[in-house]
Amino acid sequence: MAGARHLVLVNPSAGRGRAAKLLPEVEGALRARGLEYRLVLTTSLEHGCEEARQAAAAGEIPVVMSGDGLIGQVGGLLAGGEVPMGLIPGGRGNDLARVLGIPTEIERAVELLAGGSTRAIDVGEVNGRRFLGIASCGFDSDANRIANQARLVKGNLVYLYAALRALAAWKPARFELALDCDLRRFTGFSVAAANSKAYGGGMFVAPDAELDDGKLDVVWVSGTAKLHYLANLPKVFKGRHVDNDEVTIARAAEVTISADRPFAVYADGDHLADLPATIRLLPRALNVIAPR
């Protein structure tokens, strides 16, 4: 955004070091477009959020170059304010940037920043903790934990690796969902409360979800054979899994999830809460620099 001062928050470990390697290109692109900026390398989620808070209070625009975790936390912090958030994709999955249409090429992403076009999006809350993308649990809890612990598998392959590892040990769970005033019970794999369309490096688990409609797309997968589940996993990358009989989608402003055993709730790749969990939206609470 021309004429504004930007705080570029970089998680140097994002994308297994990808963000740090791209820094010279990022700074060159910022200077080439005459954007005023200062650069901060984050040391933790808390550090990044505090830097963003101070920047917003001083009238600077926080620009996050990281994975979806830091982006989600900074976005949650800025929700309800007037200062927009900018994104430069620098993580492993980059799912929010993908859905928003923010280019992965540095030159084009910085060009978008310079243009300053903004749109307002919804912000999710799970047990009071904010997120921007998709909050999920059940089978997804196990897969997220495995993906976050993986060290040898790189890039988006880590999500496939995690899914296979989680599937091998999976036992069906019983879930209860309170969708606004509608109670549902099922035995199966997972529940995802989606503000955005995609997670896990391009898995379009909620292909019809919109970031600014004030509604969650709640997607759950009932019991089916593990081999059937595995065979249909590639469909998620195109959003075609929703045609399967075991997949149900309902739209709600709020959902409360409980299960017959403990599960962590992950959102934007991070463990944000544990079941039972209530998930809701703050409608159009965050302005982001993105194509309209």
ZAMARGU-4260 file (C-alpha; in steps of 0.2 Angstrom, whole numbers, plus 5000, padded with zeros to 4 digits):
<rodrens>
0) 5000/5000/5000 | 5009/5015/4994 | 5013/5029/5006 | 5010/5017/5021 | 5024/5010/5032
5) 5024/4991/5033 | 5030/4979/5046 | 5036/4963/5037 | 5035/4949/5050 | 5045/4934/5044
10) 5045/4917/5053 | 5062/4911/5047 | 5058/4893/5050 | 5042/4893/5040 | 5042/4881/5026
15) 5057/4872/5033 | 5067/4888/5030 | 5059/4893/5014 | 5054/4910/5021 | 5072/4915/5026
20) 5079/4910/5009 | 5067/4921/5000 | 5071/4937/5011 | 5083/4945/4998 | 5070/4943/4985
25) 5057/4950/4996 | 5067/4965/5001 | 5072/4969/4983 | 5054/4968/4977 | 5048/4980/4992
30) 5062/4993/4987 | 5059/4992/4969 | 5041/4997/4972 | 5046/5011/4984 | 5037/5003/4999
35) 5042/5009/5016 | 5045/4994/5028 | 5055/4987/5042 | 5059/4969/5044 | 5057/4958/5060
40) 5062/4940/5061 | 5050/4932/5074 | 5056/4920/5087 | 5038/4913/5092 | 5020/4915/5089
45) 5019/4926/5104 | 5033/4937/5098 | 5025/4939/5081 | 5009/4944/5088 | 5016/4957/5100
50) 5026/4965/5086 | 5010/4965/5075 | 5000/4973/5090 | 5013/4987/5092 | 5014/4990/5074
55) 4995/4992/5072 | 4994/5004/5086 | 5008/5014/5078 | 4998/5014/5061 | 5009/5002/5052
60) 5002/4988/5041 | 5008/4971/5048 | 5013/4960/5033 | 5015/4942/5038 | 5027/4930/5028
65) 5025/4913/5036 | 5014/4898/5036 | 4996/4899/5041 | 4999/4897/5060 | 5007/4914/5062
70) 4995/4922/5049 | 4980/4915/5058 | 4986/4922/5075 | 4990/4939/5069 | 4974/4940/5059
75) 4965/4936/5075 | 4974/4949/5084 | 4970/4962/5071 | 4951/4957/5070 | 4940/4972/5074
80) 4952/4985/5070 | 4955/4996/5056 | 4972/4991/5051 | 4973/4978/5037 | 4985/4963/5036
85) 4996/4959/5022 | 5002/4942/5017 | 5017/4935/5008 | 5016/4916/5006 | 5031/4909/5015
90) 5025/4893/5023 | 5022/4875/5018 | 5004/4875/5015 | 4999/4893/5011 | 4981/4888/5011
95) 4974/4905/5016 | 4984/4914/5003 | 4978/4901/4990 | 4960/4904/4994 | 4962/4923/4994
100) 4971/4922/4977 | 4987/4929/4984 | 5001/4924/4972 | 5015/4913/4978 | 5028/4922/4967
105) 5036/4936/4977 | 5036/4949/4964 | 5017/4947/4961 | 5013/4946/4980 | 5023/4962/4983
110) 5014/4971/4969 | 4997/4966/4977 | 5004/4974/4993 | 5008/4990/4984 | 4991/4991/4976
115) 4983/4990/4993 | 4966/4982/4988 | 4957/4975/5003 | 4943/4964/5007 | 4934/4960/5024
120) 4934/4942/5029 | 4926/4932/5044 | 4937/4927/5059 | 4934/4911/5068 | 4934/4907/5087
125) 4937/4890/5095 | 4934/4891/5114 | 4938/4910/5112 | 4955/4907/5102 | 4955/4915/5085
130) 4959/4907/5068 | 4956/4911/5050 | 4955/4894/5040 | 4947/4878/5046 | 4946/4871/5064
135) 4945/4852/5064 | 4947/4837/5075 | 4946/4818/5076 | 4956/4809/5063 | 4962/4827/5058
140) 4969/4829/5076 | 4981/4814/5074 | 4986/4819/5056 | 4990/4837/5061 | 5000/4831/5076
145) 5010/4819/5065 | 5013/4832/5052 | 5019/4845/5064 | 5031/4832/5072 | 5038/4826/5055
150) 5056/4831/5051 | 5062/4821/5037 | 5047/4823/5025 | 5047/4840/5016 | 5034/4851/5007
155) 5016/4846/5005 | 5021/4827/5005 | 5021/4829/5024 | 5002/4830/5023 | 5000/4814/5014
160) 5013/4805/5025 | 5003/4811/5040 | 4987/4805/5034 | 4994/4788/5030 | 5002/4786/5047
165) 4986/4792/5056 | 4975/4780/5046 | 4985/4765/5051 | 4982/4768/5069 | 4964/4775/5068
170) 4949/4768/5077 | 4932/4776/5074 | 4925/4789/5087 | 4908/4794/5092 | 4904/4813/5089
175) 4890/4824/5095 | 4887/4841/5085 | 4876/4855/5091 | 4874/4865/5075 | 4864/4881/5080
180) 4848/4872/5086 | 4851/4855/5077 | 4859/4840/5086 | 4868/4827/5076 | 4877/4811/5082
185) 4888/4800/5071 | 4902/4787/5072 | 4917/4790/5061 | 4932/4800/5057 | 4932/4818/5058
190) 4923/4835/5060 | 4929/4851/5051 | 4922/4868/5055 | 4927/4878/5039 | 4928/4897/5037
195) 4939/4894/5022 | 4939/4881/5008 | 4956/4873/5010 | 4969/4866/5023 | 4983/4854/5023
200) 4992/4861/5007 | 4977/4862/4995 | 4964/4850/5002 | 4948/4858/4998 | 4938/4850/5012
205) 4924/4863/5011 | 4924/4868/4993 | 4909/4879/4995 | 4914/4889/5010 | 4916/4907/5009
210) 4927/4919/5019 | 4914/4932/5021 | 4897/4925/5023 | 4896/4924/5042 | 4893/4905/5041
215) 4904/4889/5045 | 4903/4875/5033 | 4903/4860/5045 | 4910/4844/5036 | 4910/4827/5044
220) 4915/4810/5038 | 4905/4795/5045 | 4911/4778/5047 | 4918/4769/5032 | 4931/4756/5028
225) 4949/4762/5030 | 4953/4757/5012 | 4938/4766/5005 | 4944/4781/5015 | 4961/4780/5008
230) 4955/4777/4990 | 4945/4793/4991 | 4958/4804/4999 | 4964/4811/4982 | 4947/4818/4979
235) 4949/4831/4993 | 4962/4840/4982 | 4948/4844/4970 | 4933/4845/4982 | 4925/4830/4975
240) 4924/4820/4991 | 4908/4829/4996 | 4898/4818/4984 | 4902/4803/4994 | 4888/4796/5005
245) 4899/4796/5021 | 4902/4815/5019 | 4889/4827/5026 | 4890/4846/5026 | 4879/4858/5036
250) 4880/4877/5037 | 4879/4885/5054 | 4884/4901/5063 | 4890/4891/5078 | 4894/4872/5081
255) 4899/4864/5098 | 4908/4847/5096 | 4911/4833/5108 | 4917/4816/5107 | 4918/4799/5116
260) 4937/4802/5119 | 4949/4817/5120 | 4954/4826/5104 | 4964/4841/5101 | 4956/4854/5089
265) 4968/4861/5076 | 4966/4877/5066 | 4978/4885/5054 | 4990/4870/5058 | 4991/4874/5077
270) 4983/4865/5092 | 4971/4879/5098 | 4959/4870/5110 | 4953/4853/5116 | 4935/4845/5115
275) 4922/4849/5120 | 4924/4865/5109 | 4912/4878/5103 | 4917/4886/5086 | 4909/4903/5080
280) 4913/4917/5068 | 4916/4936/5070 | 4908/4942/5053 | 4919/4952/5042 | 4930/4957/5057
285) 4947/4957/5047 | 4953/4967/5033 | 4966/4959/5022 | 4976/4965/5007 | 4970/4953/4993
290) 4961/4954/4977 | 4943/4960/4978
</rodrens>
